[in-house]
Each structure stands twice: as C-alpha cells, then as structure tokens.
Amino acid sequence: MACELEQNTYKPGDPAPDGYLAWHEWAEAQHKAGLRQKQCGRCGLWRYPQELSDAIDRHELKSRKGPVFVESPVCLKCMPANVRAKAPT
C-alpha cells in the first residue's frame, strides 16, 4: 500500500498557503529563490518578505554607551484590522 501526496507548485513571492505540508513546500520554494525570513518585532515569529507589512517599529534602548535605536518589521497578522483595510494590495 502506498500513499502519494500531490502538492501545488509555488513561485517566489506567492502568498503563504494554509496547512502544514503545503507551507513547508512553499517555504522551500521561497528559500531556494533567495528570500530570507525576518523576525516580526511584535509577535517574534519569523516571516518571509511577502508576509511583512510596510510598517516598522522603532524603539530606543539604553546602554552604557548611550541610546541605541532598533528598527524591526511588523508582520501582516500583527497589524490592526483598521490599518490592514487601508493598505493597498
């Protein structure tokens, strides 16, 4: 008895699919195309560029040598619903 699983073919820049196996096939295609993940500044999850919004969180941290400014991208899932509705697609 054999089980054959057929997955869609994904191109670089395609939106992320639902489902565990489909996501891994999609992520492999993104990685092979040279796309790399960045960590969301709000939820801490790693996302590919097409899963990130244009918003960037900026924070000022303090160190012994003075203030340090850190910028981090925000994923689409962390954006408020009212801001996502206004964003062009």
C-alpha positions as a Markdown table, in Angstrom:
| # | Residue | x | y | z |
|---|---|---|---|---|
| 1 | Met | 0.0 | 0.0 | 0.0 |
| 2 | Ala | 1.4 | 3.4 | -1.0 |
| 3 | Cys | 0.2 | 6.9 | -0.3 |
| 4 | Glu | 1.1 | 9.7 | -2.8 |
| 5 | Leu | 0.6 | 13.3 | -1.8 |
| 6 | Glu | 0.4 | 15.9 | -4.6 |
| 7 | Gln | 1.3 | 19.5 | -3.7 |
| 8 | Asn | 0.9 | 22.7 | -5.7 |
| 9 | Thr | 3.9 | 24.2 | -7.2 |
| 10 | Tyr | 4.9 | 27.5 | -5.6 |
| 11 | Lys | 6.7 | 30.5 | -7.1 |
| 12 | Pro | 8.8 | 33.1 | -5.3 |
| 13 | Gly | 6.6 | 35.8 | -3.9 |
| 14 | Asp | 3.4 | 33.7 | -3.7 |
| 15 | Pro | 1.3 | 34.2 | -0.5 |
| 16 | Ala | 1.7 | 31.6 | 2.2 |
| 17 | Pro | -0.8 | 28.7 | 2.0 |
| 18 | Asp | -2.7 | 27.2 | 4.9 |
| 19 | Gly | -1.7 | 23.7 | 6.1 |
| 20 | Tyr | 1.5 | 22.3 | 7.5 |
| 21 | Leu | 2.8 | 20.3 | 4.5 |
| 22 | Ala | 1.8 | 23.0 | 2.0 |
| 23 | Trp | 3.5 | 25.7 | 4.0 |
| 24 | His | 6.8 | 23.7 | 4.1 |
| 25 | Glu | 6.7 | 23.2 | 0.3 |
| 26 | Trp | 6.0 | 26.9 | -0.2 |
| 27 | Ala | 8.8 | 27.9 | 2.3 |
| 28 | Glu | 11.3 | 25.6 | 0.5 |
| 29 | Ala | 10.5 | 27.4 | -2.8 |
| 30 | Gln | 10.9 | 30.8 | -1.2 |
| 31 | His | 14.3 | 29.8 | 0.3 |
| 32 | Lys | 15.6 | 28.4 | -2.9 |
| 33 | Ala | 14.7 | 31.7 | -4.6 |
| 34 | Gly | 16.9 | 33.6 | -2.2 |
| 35 | Leu | 14.2 | 35.1 | 0.0 |
| 36 | Arg | 15.1 | 35.1 | 3.7 |
| 37 | Gln | 12.9 | 35.5 | 6.8 |
| 38 | Lys | 12.9 | 38.4 | 9.2 |
| 39 | Gln | 11.6 | 38.4 | 12.7 |
| 40 | Cys | 8.5 | 40.4 | 13.5 |
| 41 | Gly | 9.1 | 43.0 | 16.2 |
| 42 | Arg | 5.7 | 42.4 | 17.8 |
| 43 | Cys | 5.0 | 38.6 | 17.8 |
| 44 | Gly | 8.6 | 37.4 | 17.4 |
| 45 | Leu | 7.7 | 35.0 | 14.7 |
| 46 | Trp | 9.9 | 34.7 | 11.6 |
| 47 | Arg | 8.2 | 35.7 | 8.3 |
| 48 | Tyr | 9.1 | 35.9 | 4.6 |
| 49 | Pro | 9.0 | 39.4 | 3.0 |
| 50 | Gln | 5.6 | 38.9 | 1.5 |
| 51 | Glu | 4.2 | 38.2 | 5.0 |
| 52 | Leu | 5.5 | 41.5 | 6.3 |
| 53 | Ser | 3.8 | 44.9 | 6.2 |
| 54 | Asp | 5.4 | 48.2 | 5.3 |
| 55 | Ala | 5.2 | 49.3 | 9.0 |
| 56 | Ile | 8.4 | 49.4 | 11.0 |
| 57 | Asp | 8.5 | 49.6 | 14.8 |
| 58 | Arg | 11.3 | 51.9 | 16.2 |
| 59 | His | 12.4 | 51.6 | 19.7 |
| 60 | Glu | 15.1 | 53.4 | 21.7 |
| 61 | Leu | 17.1 | 51.2 | 24.1 |
| 62 | Lys | 19.6 | 52.4 | 26.6 |
| 63 | Ser | 23.1 | 51.1 | 27.0 |
| 64 | Arg | 26.1 | 52.2 | 29.0 |
| 65 | Lys | 27.4 | 54.0 | 25.9 |
| 66 | Gly | 24.2 | 55.9 | 25.2 |
| 67 | Pro | 20.9 | 55.3 | 23.4 |
| 68 | Val | 20.6 | 52.6 | 20.8 |
| 69 | Phe | 17.8 | 52.7 | 18.2 |
| 70 | Val | 16.4 | 49.4 | 17.0 |
| 71 | Glu | 14.1 | 49.0 | 14.0 |
| 72 | Ser | 12.1 | 45.9 | 13.4 |
| 73 | Pro | 9.5 | 45.0 | 10.7 |
| 74 | Val | 5.8 | 44.1 | 11.6 |
| 75 | Cys | 4.1 | 41.1 | 10.1 |
| 76 | Leu | 0.6 | 41.4 | 8.4 |
| 77 | Lys | -1.0 | 39.4 | 11.2 |
| 78 | Cys | 0.1 | 41.8 | 13.9 |
| 79 | Met | -1.2 | 44.9 | 12.1 |
| 80 | Pro | -4.5 | 46.2 | 13.4 |
| 81 | Ala | -7.5 | 45.4 | 11.3 |
| 82 | Asn | -8.2 | 49.1 | 10.5 |
| 83 | Val | -4.7 | 49.6 | 9.2 |
| 84 | Arg | -4.8 | 46.4 | 7.1 |
| 85 | Ala | -8.0 | 47.6 | 5.4 |
| 86 | Lys | -6.4 | 50.8 | 4.3 |
| 87 | Ala | -3.2 | 49.1 | 2.9 |
| 88 | Pro | -3.1 | 48.8 | -0.9 |
| 89 | Thr | -2.9 | 45.2 | -2.1 |
